[in-house]
Amino acid sequence: MDGGHTLQSTAGFGELLRIRRERIGLTQQILADHATLSVRAIRDMESGRVQRPRQETVRLLADALRLEGRSRSVFEAAARRQALAEEPREEPTAPPVARGAIVGREPEIDVLTEALAVHGDRLVTVAGLGGVGKTRLVLEVARRLHLTARWSVRWIDWARQPGMSPERRADLVGAIGARPTLLVLDGADAGVETALLDELFQRCPGLSVLITARVAQPLPGGQVVPLAPLPTPGPELDHDPAALAEVGAVRLLLSHLRRLRPGYRLEPEEAPAVAALCRQLDGLPGALELAAGWSTVLSPRQLVARMADGPFHLGPPPAGFGGRGGVGEALDAAVDRLTLGQRDLLERLAAEPGDWSGEDAVELSGRPPQESLAAVHELLASGLIRSVPARDGVRFTVLNLCRRLFGGAGAYPVLAAAG
């Protein structure tokens, strides 16, 4: 998917018109001929100079582009949203302000933004392990939709305010109306009522809902995006600081280190330790941030040495991480949610070196193929395994932290201050 296309496509109907035209190989002149419109009209719509295309014009364009079913509905809805967005009204509501930069998530941002703004998805859930960065990702998507497409954003901390009373629901519907709006339900681990979503979608035609949860709830018509940890470097990059600095997990870790240790540079002698730290923590953003928090008293090499002693819960430093749990808490919670069959399969896979395929998992589990593949699907959605690049189909690997969880015995020591 073209990332540049994606960011521009949030501009609205005109950009969507251009994308649809180019996808089927039509010039502006040919489209104008097919739609019995002028080339200038096509050009003005694509450039954004026409803010409120007439309904008949939209119908002629949809016919000329041969749009049917869902594609046609999305195209027509984009024209309606643009017209609504241009009507005089109060400024669109902004999302909360993020407290830190987002690093290494460009592909996911583009995919989610396009799903909502171009393809017209109205219900999307971002699922994944605690600490994988779901909230920060959704904040960035909301920011882009607000700034680029002028959507309003309504943000609800669902973990603290689950459910919605009739009065609160009526207030929300009144505030949203028909205008283009993204409703974010952050931390909806306890689930969201289908009846609530149905009512909101029916009464708010310009509404899209984005949910974050550690486990995705099956919702009619909803799309689920499993969020994996950031990519980690292979051992072949350990002695190449420039190449390492381009890998997602390393980029994020370095950004934290430079904030805490101004002037920090990735020197060749420290590069292997930084790479090992990212691999051992699986590129999990929350874990990398906690590890970086200890960088004022421990070097990356010392951190790796401490972790080599055995499995541990990476605890937060004494200052600056108030109320934040350790890596082990998120991992334990994810494992506790598994069924006995899923946990048994995960333990078997964790004992296997390297990566594996779905067929390998079926053979290893000894259970019916459908049951085993369903378990693999749930492990992936829970964030306990991740997909890896492969030439011969889809392959997976168990998180290193998960291997340590099942490989060790007894309690896990907490990473404490030096001494």
N, C-alpha and C positions, 0 to 999 in steps of 0.2 A: 504494500500500500504506500502511495506517495505521500510522505510526511508533509512536504511543502504544499501540496494540493489540499491536504487536510486542514492546515491552519487557515488557508485562505477561504476554504469552503464554508467556514463558520460565518462569513460575511452575510449570507442570506440567499434569497431567491436568485439574484443575478448570477452569483458564483455557481450555484447549483445548476442553473441553466447552462452555463458554459461547460461544466463538467459533463453533464448529460450529452451535450452536443458533441464534445470532443470524443467521448467514449464510443460513439457510433460513427465517428469519422466524417461529420458534416461541417462544412464551412458555414460562416454566418449567412452568406448569400444563398446557399442551398437550403438551409433551414428556413430562411425568409420566404423562399419560393414555395416550399412545402406547406408553410403555415399561412400563406397568403398575407404576409406582413412585409414591411420594408426592412432593408438591411439596417437602416438607421435605428429602427425600433429595437431590433435584436441587439445592436451595439449599445444602445442606451440602457437597456435592461441589464445586460451583462456587466456594464461599467458601474451600475448602481445609480445612474441619473434618473431612472424611472423607479420611484419608490413604491408606487401602488399600481401594479399592473391590473388591468381590467380582468374580470372573471372570464369573459369571452376570449381575451387574448391568451390567458393561461390555458384555456381549453384547446385552442388552436395549436399552441406549442406542444402540449401533451400529446395531441393526436399526431403531430409531425414527428415527434420523438419516439412514437410508438410505445408510449408508456401505458402499462396496464397494471391492475391489481395494486399491490403495495407500493410499487415504484411510483405509480400515478398519484396515489393518496399522499405520499411523502412530498411529491413535487407541488401539488396543489396546497398542501398544508404550509409549505415554505412560503408560498406567495401570501397566504392569509397571515402568517406570523409577521412577515415583513410589513404588511399594511397595518397590522395592529401596533407593531413597534414604532411606526412613524406617526401614529396619532398623538396629538398633544396630551401629555399626562405627566405625572411625576416621574422623576428619574428612576430607572430600574434599581432595585435593591441589590446592593453589593454583597458578596460572600464575606465570611470572616477573613481577617488578615492573617496570612501565614507567618509564622515566627522564624522560619528558616528557609534557605534555598532548597529547591528540589534538584537532585542530581541523578543522572542515569536512567530517567524514566521517559525519555522522549518518545519511544515507540508506543508505550502504553497511553501516554497523554494524547497522541495523535489518533490512536484507534478509538478511544472513548469519545473524544471530541467529535470525530466523524460519525460515530454510531448515533450520537444524539442530534447533531446539527444537520447532517447530510442524509443519513439513512432513516431518520425519524424514529429511532427506538425510543419508547416512552418509559420503559422499566428495565433498568440495568442494575445488577448486583455485583459489586467488587468483593470477592471473598479471598481469604488467605490467613496465614498464621499471624498471631499477634506480634507486632513489631515489624511487619513486612512493608509498612508504609501506605496502607489503604487510605487513611484520612488525608495524608499529605498529597497523595496522587489526586484524589477527588477535589481537594481544594484548588489545585492547579487547573483542573478541567473546568471547575466552576468559574474561576477567575477568567479563563480564556473566553468562555461563553458570555460572560458578563461584559468584558471589554470589547470583544470582537463582534459578537452578534447582538449585544445589548439585551441579553436575557436578564430578568430578575433572578435572584438566588435566595431561596428560603432554606436556612440551615437549622436542623433540629438535632440536638444531641440525644439520640434515641436511647442510649444506654442509661442516661439520667432521667429522661422523661418518656418512658415507654407508654404506648397507648395514646389515645386522643379522645377527650370528652366531646359530646355533641357541641357544646359551646365553643370549645377550642377549634373544632373542625369547621364550624360555621365562620369563625373569625378568619381562619386560614383561607377558606374558599373566597370570602369577601375580599381578602387582601390580594389574592392571585388573580381572580377574575378570568378574563380570556387572554391576558397578555402572555407572551413567551416567558416561561418560568421553569427553573430547575429547582426541584425540591430534593434536598439531601437529607436522608435519614442515616445519621452516622452512628455506628455501633449497634446495629439492630440484631444483636445475637439472639435475642428472645423472639424474633420474628415480627412480622407486620401483618395485620389483618387484611385479608384479600378484599373484604367488603369495604374497608376504608379506602384502599387504592381504587377500587371500582368507582366509588362515589366521587373521589377527587378527579379521576380521569373524565368522568361523565360531565361534571360541573365546570371543569377548567380545561377547555379544549387546547390551550397552548402549553399544558403542563407535561413535563418529563420528570421522572423520579429516579434518583441514583442512591442506591443503598450500599452501605459497607457493613460487612459481617464476617466473623471468623468462619462461619459455616453458612453456605447459601441455602436459603429457604426456597423450596419449589413454589414458584408463583406463576399463574397462568399468563402466558404472553411475555414472560420476563426472560432476559438474557443474563447469563452468568459469566463473569470474567474472572478466572482464577489468577491471583497476583502472586507471581513467584518472587523469590529474593533476587537481588541484582546478580548479573553475571560475574563469575569469579575467574581469575587468571589461571591458565594451565602452568605447570612447572617449567615449561620451555621459555616462559617470559620472566622468570625469577631474576635474571641478571640483565634485564633490559628496562631500565626505569622509564624511558620514553614510551615504550609499548605498554608497560604496566599502567601508566597514568591514563591510558585511553579506555581501560576496562571499568565497567560501571561500579563495581564494589570498591575498587581502588580509588576511583575518582571521588566517591562519597567519603571514604575514610580520610583521604588527603584533605578534603575540604574541612572536615572536623579538626584534623591535626593543625592545619594552618590557622584556624580561628583561635585555638588554644595555645599554640606555639607560633606566634607571628614570625615569619621569615623561614618557616620550616621548608626544607627541600628534600626530595626523595633521592638520597645518595645511593650509588651502586652497592655499597656495603650493607645498607639497610633494606634494600629492595626485596631480597628473599624473605625477610621477616614480615614485611608489609604484605607480600603476596600470601605467605602462609597464614597470616592472621585472617585475611579475607576468606581463604578457603576453609579454615577451621570454623569460622563463623558463618559459612555458607552464603556470604553476601547479604545477610539479613540486616536491613538498615538499622533497626533498633539495637541489635547486638553491636554493630560497628560503632554506633554513637556512644554506647556505654563503654566499649573498649577505648575509644578515643578520649573519653572522660578521665581515664587513668593515665593519659600520656604526659601529664605534668609531673608524674612521679615515677613512671615506668616507661621505658622505651619499647617500641614494637618487638624487639628481640626478647626483652624481658617478659613481655606479655605472652609471647609464644612459648617461652620456656616454662612459665607457670602453667599454661594450659596443657603442656606435654606431660605433666605429672598425672593427669587423669581427668575424667569428666568433671565438670563443675557447673555451678550456676553463676553466670556472669552478673554480678550484682552491680547496682549503681554506685558511683563514687559518693563520698559523704556529702558533697555540696553540689548544687546545681541540677539535681535529678530528683527533687522531692516528689514522693508519691509514685514513682515509676518502678515497676517490678523488674525482676531480672529475666534473662533469657529463658532460664529453666522453667519459670512460671508459665510462660506462653506455650512452651513445648509440652509440659505436663498437662496443661488444660486441653491441648489438641489431642493428645494421646488418650486422655480420659474420656473424650467424646466418642472414641471409636467403639465399634461392636467387638465382641470377642474374636469373631472371624477376621475382621479387618486388622486388629492388633496382632493376631497370630501371623497373618501374612506379612505385616510390616516387620515383625521380629525376624522372620525367615529371610526377607529381602535385605534387612540390615546386616545379616551375617554373610551375605554374598558380596564378594569384592567387585568393583567396577559397576558398569551400567547393565541394564537388562531391558527386555521387551515385554509387552503384554503377554505374549505366548510363553515367555520364560516364567512369568509370574503364575500363569495357569498351571504349568508343569510343577512348579515348586510348591504350590498350595495344596495340590491333590484334590481340589474341590471342582465342582462343575465350572466350565469355562465362563458362563454368563455371570455366575456369582463371583468368580475371581476377578474378572475384568471390571465388574461393578465396584469391587473393593479397591482396585487400582484407581478408578475414577474418583472415589471418595478420598483416598489418600492424597491424590493430586489436588483436589479442591481444598483439602485441609492444610495444604502447604507442607506436608511431611515428606513428600517426594517432589522432584522437579524433573521436567523434561530436559534432555540434553541433545545437542546437535548430532544427527546421525544420517548417513547416506542410505541406509537400508530400512527406512521407516521410522516410526516413533519409538524412542528409547527413553529410559528414566534412570534416575539414581536416587538413593535415599540420602537425605540431608546428613552431613557429617555429625551435626549435633545429635541427630536421632541415632546414628550408629553408636555414639558414645553413651547415649541414654540406655540402650539395651546391652551395651558391652560391658558396662561397669557394674559394680555391686555396692550396695549400701548407699548412704547419703552422699550428695555431691558437695565438695567444699566450695565455699563462696570465695570469689576473687576479692581479696581484701587489700587494703592499703599496704604499701611496701613495709616489710618488717615482720 
